[in-house]
Amino acid sequence: MSTPDQAAREQAARRVLHRLQQRTTLNEGIGILQTWNDCEQQQARDQLRTDNGSNGQNVEADRMIAVVNATADATTDPDADWD
């Protein structure tokens, strides 16, 4: 049985982990856009935010990651097909 202090620390740790997962997803989506559009990081970041809003950019990043992963296989770079 955990104490209230332990429960609060676990809750905080879960929030930090969730936020790190969101940032990782967003950064991977930005990297995909950079490759697809042959642009700089800030341009890709701005495009993702402009096209999808602050709340929707992670959803769009998840979608792009799924597209890249679906085209990937064990022997090729999944981004290479987009050039």
One Martini backbone bead per residue (centre of mass of N, CA, C, O) as a GRO file, in nm:
protein
   83
    1MET     BB    1   0.096   0.037   0.024
    2SER     BB    2   0.058   0.366  -0.044
    3THR     BB    3   0.132   0.674   0.007
    4PRO     BB    4   0.049   0.991  -0.061
    5ASP     BB    5   0.340   1.068  -0.146
    6GLN     BB    6   0.385   0.837  -0.347
    7ALA     BB    7   0.142   0.898  -0.528
    8ALA     BB    8   0.235   1.181  -0.612
    9ARG     BB    9   0.502   1.092  -0.743
   10GLU     BB   10   0.376   0.900  -0.950
   11GLN     BB   11   0.202   1.111  -1.090
   12ALA     BB   12   0.436   1.294  -1.176
   13ALA     BB   13   0.586   1.080  -1.341
   14ARG     BB   14   0.358   1.032  -1.546
   15ARG     BB   15   0.352   1.321  -1.659
   16VAL     BB   16   0.642   1.327  -1.759
   17LEU     BB   17   0.627   1.085  -1.947
   18HIS     BB   18   0.399   1.189  -2.126
   19ARG     BB   19   0.548   1.447  -2.221
   20LEU     BB   20   0.790   1.300  -2.349
   21GLN     BB   21   0.623   1.143  -2.555
   22GLN     BB   22   0.511   1.392  -2.699
   23ARG     BB   23   0.783   1.519  -2.782
   24THR     BB   24   0.885   1.281  -2.946
   25THR     BB   25   0.659   1.277  -3.151
   26LEU     BB   26   0.689   1.566  -3.251
   27ASN     BB   27   0.989   1.545  -3.341
   28GLU     BB   28   0.941   1.319  -3.546
   29GLY     BB   29   0.739   1.476  -3.720
   30ILE     BB   30   0.933   1.703  -3.794
   31GLY     BB   31   1.140   1.522  -3.935
   32ILE     BB   32   0.951   1.426  -4.155
   33LEU     BB   33   0.886   1.703  -4.276
   34GLN     BB   34   1.173   1.775  -4.352
   35THR     BB   35   1.198   1.547  -4.558
   36TRP     BB   36   0.947   1.591  -4.736
   37ASN     BB   37   1.012   1.930  -4.766
   38ASP     BB   38   1.295   2.032  -4.748
   39CYS     BB   39   1.342   2.160  -4.444
   40GLU     BB   40   1.344   2.326  -4.169
   41GLN     BB   41   1.259   2.291  -3.848
   42GLN     BB   42   1.087   2.551  -3.809
   43GLN     BB   43   0.908   2.512  -4.056
   44ALA     BB   44   0.788   2.240  -3.968
   45ARG     BB   45   0.673   2.336  -3.699
   46ASP     BB   46   0.490   2.559  -3.812
   47GLN     BB   47   0.322   2.379  -3.999
   48LEU     BB   48   0.207   2.188  -3.786
   49ARG     BB   49   0.068   2.413  -3.620
   50THR     BB   50  -0.099   2.554  -3.844
   51ASP     BB   51  -0.252   2.294  -3.957
   52ASN     BB   52  -0.330   2.170  -3.633
   53GLY     BB   53  -0.247   2.293  -3.394
   54SER     BB   54  -0.160   2.242  -3.075
   55ASN     BB   55  -0.353   1.985  -3.028
   56GLY     BB   56  -0.303   1.837  -3.329
   57GLN     BB   57   0.006   1.779  -3.372
   58ASN     BB   58   0.028   1.494  -3.239
   59VAL     BB   59  -0.172   1.350  -3.421
   60GLU     BB   60  -0.019   1.404  -3.684
   61ALA     BB   61   0.244   1.275  -3.598
   62ASP     BB   62   0.129   0.993  -3.557
   63ARG     BB   63   0.040   0.957  -3.853
   64MET     BB   64   0.318   0.987  -3.987
   65ILE     BB   65   0.455   0.757  -3.839
   66ALA     BB   66   0.266   0.538  -3.946
   67VAL     BB   67   0.337   0.574  -4.244
   68VAL     BB   68   0.637   0.515  -4.221
   69ASN     BB   69   0.612   0.236  -4.080
   70ALA     BB   70   0.441   0.101  -4.311
   71THR     BB   71   0.693   0.139  -4.528
   72ALA     BB   72   0.871  -0.026  -4.365
   73ASP     BB   73   1.172  -0.217  -4.344
   74ALA     BB   74   1.460  -0.396  -4.260
   75THR     BB   75   1.637  -0.263  -4.530
   76THR     BB   76   1.512   0.033  -4.515
   77ASP     BB   77   1.457   0.364  -4.546
   78PRO     BB   78   1.155   0.516  -4.495
   79ASP     BB   79   1.236   0.809  -4.612
   80ALA     BB   80   1.343   0.746  -4.907
   81ASP     BB   81   1.056   0.736  -5.062
   82TRP     BB   82   1.008   1.069  -5.038
   83ASP     BB   83   1.219   1.188  -5.262
   0.00000   0.00000   0.00000
